[in-house]
């Protein structure tokens, strides 16, 4: 089998599959290889695993043709409320009516269903699900991957999109700066008494952020939010083992009366929190996207959006190169992608890391200083709008596919 395509995308998650669809919109064909079973990733039920989709990322979904399928499943983020232990001095980020929402919240299952359905119907995408890569090859004129079943897939450019532990990145020998925060994020879906009014809460406690993210009401009108609760690594196992009643009591203690009584919580899961950033995002006939290139703290909900900016930039670089007669693996195109995404992703990662450390300083004095600073931001409209533009992904050099 020698079905050579433009791109060989290793990793068919949210970023990898979005890349394949975005590339197809520009006439680029791809192989998408993923080890997971799509049926497992789209199983019924709300488990709290959700993603904030920024304005720019929503524009991308619209431009690749999946926004209509997603629209009924999203919950607009009307306001972002940032608070230090729910004490006075919080910030409310609320755009003007003509500016729209600050983004949308989606259950990851809904994102995958829309992406997978679109990919299955796209002839420029050859989707190899439940497939293991046995060997990767990058030569002067082509790249290839040999699968565990013996098939060989070839293309002009290899893209590593497998996530934080990307074997493609490791095989290429690309160095990574990384560290752990010593914390773990507990994820769960919540049902609560009062409506959330589209408010995303980021409440900072000495042990870490406690985020409540607005989701669409469930069947029967149940009010729902996604919980991302940061705890010390040493406390994570105990938190996961709490009885449902004890877990809900701990959650209510931290959220107070924001949403009234918490009536139920879905299955709990967790993941360790760390930082990593590659020294470069390209190599010979190789580009990295998403968590394969950078992993940040979920404190600002920018992880997936950062990966989608990689997608927009890479597709723009490759499609413009095609118009000039250059093939996707051309070194000039990869150098442009490196310049574009290397600095931008590092800047966001550094800002997120700094924010994590700032709010992690314990003590009353540190809390008072933070609240004083937040109160100052609250009183300066221009500064608030700058932060909102950053959160919406509409500042800086925005890729064409991510513009309205």
Helices and strands as residue ranges (DSSP letters): E 5-10, H 14-25, E 30-33, H 38-41, E 50-53, H 55-63, H 67-71, E 75-76, E 79-84, E 91-93, G 97-99, E 104-107, H 108-120, E 125-128, E 133-138, E 143-147, E 152-160, H 167-172, E 176-192, E 199-205, E 208-215, G 219-221, E 223-232, H 233-241, H 244-255, E 262-265, E 269-278, E 282-283, E 286-288, G 290-292, E 294-295, G 298-300, H 303-323, H 331-359, H 364-378, H 381-392, G 400-402
